Amino acid sequence: MGMGPYTTFMDGEAFRGGMMEMGEEFGEIPPHWMTYVQVEDCDTTVAKAQDLGAKVMYPANDLPEVGRFAVLQDPQGAVFSVITLLNANP
């Protein structure tokens, strides 16, 4: 992914999560777990979330061979990601 080692968590052949080391490029962001919500269309979801008061923390971007994701913050301050996977696993 271009940001150092990335560990994947699998359930058989199905991807269930990943983990990476947070280096200096993350600045003051503390280590944390990021929750991802799988959505049908990342861009449509981001637009709808904004309409409902969410703030875009990281705009929709493509992850080669993975899909498209964005980081949002809800009106109460919770941060989470949405992702549309290229090859969605059940």
C-alpha angles and dihedrals in degrees: 000000000000095000103088131273117355122196118206127207114214136190099203103302094341119100110228105169149328143222134205136178114256108230133186091286088075092063114191096354107121122226110277146151115255119214115218123200113203110227134181095236121017097197094048090048092050091051092048092047090052090050087054093051104271121143120225107233094176119012123235111288136171121249106204112245091000112065140249126311143172135189117232137183119211121223090263092055103257113142122213140149133238121208138186108202121214090219106026116207120212 
